Amino acid sequence: MTPETASQKTAEICQLAPVIPVLVIHDASIAADLARSLVAGGLPALEVTLRTPAALDAIREMAQVEGGVVGAGTLLTPDDVKAATSAGALFGVSPGATDRLLDAAEAADLPMLPGAATASEAMRLLERGYSVQKFFPAEASGGAPTIKALAGPLPQVRFCPTGGITLGKAPEYLEQSNILCVGGSWVAPQTLIDAGDWSGIEALAREAAALAR
């Protein structure tokens, strides 16, 4: 898969809803219920971060949920790409980007959302063919004003910012012309996951899905 094709597919995924839930899952047995509640609430694109031992099993479970588009986050190495695709991930997300990681994703036909936090990083990814990028860490890197400033010299690049974004902060991002969606963990708080409050998570998802962009 070429970077240009990857970016086109990633853009399509990002446009499914204004928010991509960023999920840290410690127990794969709840993954399907969590996915169903988020999808029912209008958030079909799901990012499961590879930060826990349960993450790959969670992706396998979520990949079976009708209407869901499950991706793997925190991809750092070619081995991560291989493991994610084997588990059924349909897209990948990384906090940054290296040539080895992107080479592996392209070889595996895995659409990638590679991370950038500066103009130079965004330019380097654009030069390679990635016009859809993750802006991370969003709030720590200047937030919506920084992304708005990047739109001037880099109008070709569209972003999915992630990192520190909340329901209250999301609208400021989504009103920017170069934002496709935002990533956020607030739609699936650990307290509700631990309680098995799937209706509560579905309600948060509906609230997020209704955000204007």
MOTARA-V142173 format. One record per residue. N is the residue number from 1. SS is DSSP state (alpha for helix, beta for strand, coil for the rest). PSI is psi in whole degrees, -180 to 180 (999 if undefined). BURIAL is b if it has 16 or more other ideal C-beta (glycine too) atoms within 10 Angstrom, else e. Layout:
n->(N/N)
ss->(SS/SS)
psi->(PSI/PSI)
burial->(BURIAL/BURIAL)
//
This chain:
n->(1/2/3/4/5/6/7/8/9/10/11/12/13/14/15/16/17/18/19/20/21/22/23/24/25/26/27/28/29/30/31/32/33/34/35/36/37/38/39/40/41/42/43/44/45/46/47/48/49/50/51/52/53/54/55/56/57/58/59/60/61/62/63/64/65/66/67/68/69/70/71/72/73/74/75/76/77/78/79/80/81/82/83/84/85/86/87/88/89/90/91/92/93/94/95/96/97/98/99/100/101/102/103/104/105/106/107/108/109/110/111/112/113/114/115/116/117/118/119/120/121/122/123/124/125/126/127/128/129/130/131/132/133/134/135/136/137/138/139/140/141/142/143/144/145/146/147/148/149/150/151/152/153/154/155/156/157/158/159/160/161/162/163/164/165/166/167/168/169/170/171/172/173/174/175/176/177/178/179/180/181/182/183/184/185/186/187/188/189/190/191/192/193/194/195/196/197/198/199/200/201/202/203/204/205/206/207/208/209/210/211/212/213)
ss->(coil/coil/alpha/alpha/alpha/alpha/alpha/alpha/alpha/alpha/alpha/alpha/alpha/alpha/coil/coil/coil/coil/beta/beta/beta/beta/beta/coil/coil/coil/coil/alpha/alpha/alpha/alpha/alpha/alpha/alpha/alpha/alpha/alpha/alpha/alpha/alpha/coil/coil/coil/coil/beta/beta/beta/beta/beta/coil/coil/coil/coil/coil/alpha/alpha/alpha/alpha/alpha/alpha/alpha/alpha/coil/coil/coil/coil/coil/coil/beta/beta/beta/beta/beta/coil/coil/coil/coil/alpha/alpha/alpha/alpha/alpha/alpha/alpha/alpha/alpha/alpha/coil/coil/coil/beta/beta/beta/coil/coil/coil/coil/coil/alpha/alpha/alpha/alpha/alpha/alpha/alpha/alpha/alpha/coil/coil/coil/beta/beta/beta/coil/beta/beta/coil/coil/alpha/alpha/alpha/alpha/alpha/alpha/alpha/alpha/alpha/alpha/coil/coil/coil/beta/beta/beta/beta/coil/coil/coil/alpha/alpha/alpha/coil/alpha/alpha/alpha/alpha/alpha/alpha/alpha/alpha/alpha/alpha/alpha/coil/coil/coil/coil/beta/beta/beta/beta/beta/coil/coil/coil/coil/alpha/alpha/alpha/alpha/alpha/alpha/alpha/alpha/coil/coil/coil/coil/beta/beta/beta/beta/beta/beta/coil/alpha/alpha/alpha/coil/alpha/alpha/alpha/alpha/alpha/alpha/coil/coil/alpha/alpha/alpha/alpha/alpha/alpha/alpha/alpha/alpha/alpha/alpha/alpha/coil/coil/coil/coil)
psi->(129/157/-36/-44/-40/-45/-36/-45/-39/-40/-41/-40/-43/-27/1/-30/160/-16/134/116/133/113/130/108/125/-16/107/-18/-19/-1/-45/-43/-41/-46/-44/-40/-39/-43/-42/-30/-3/13/87/-29/123/130/115/115/140/62/-3/158/-22/-6/-47/-40/-35/-41/-42/-42/-44/-29/-18/-7/124/132/-9/148/100/132/168/128/171/40/124/-26/164/-35/-36/-42/-46/-46/-41/-45/-37/-32/-12/10/137/-11/164/152/138/146/-21/-150/137/158/-40/-41/-46/-38/-45/-42/-43/-40/-31/1/38/113/131/145/87/147/146/147/-7/165/-40/-43/-42/-40/-39/-42/-40/-40/-34/-19/2/102/-7/122/156/133/111/142/122/-60/-41/-20/14/-8/-154/-38/-37/-44/-39/-40/-35/-22/-28/-62/-19/60/-16/-20/133/145/154/97/142/143/98/7/136/174/-40/-31/-22/-43/-35/-34/-49/-19/-8/143/-24/19/126/-40/178/156/139/149/-8/-20/-14/68/148/-32/-42/-35/-47/-34/-7/31/76/-32/-35/-40/-38/-39/-42/-37/-42/-40/-43/-40/-22/-4/139/150/999)
burial->(e/e/b/e/e/b/b/e/b/b/b/e/b/b/e/b/b/b/b/b/b/b/b/b/b/e/e/b/e/b/b/b/e/b/b/b/b/b/b/b/b/b/b/b/b/b/b/b/b/b/e/b/e/b/b/b/b/b/b/b/b/b/b/e/b/e/e/b/b/b/b/b/b/b/b/e/e/b/e/b/b/e/b/b/b/e/b/b/b/b/b/b/b/b/b/e/b/e/e/e/b/b/e/b/b/b/e/b/e/b/b/b/b/b/b/b/b/e/e/e/b/b/e/e/b/b/e/b/e/b/b/b/b/b/b/b/b/b/b/e/b/e/b/b/e/b/b/b/e/b/b/e/e/b/e/e/b/b/b/b/b/b/b/e/b/e/e/e/b/b/e/b/b/b/e/b/e/b/b/b/b/b/b/b/b/b/b/b/e/e/e/b/b/e/e/e/e/b/e/b/b/b/e/b/b/e/e/b/b/e/b/e/b)
//
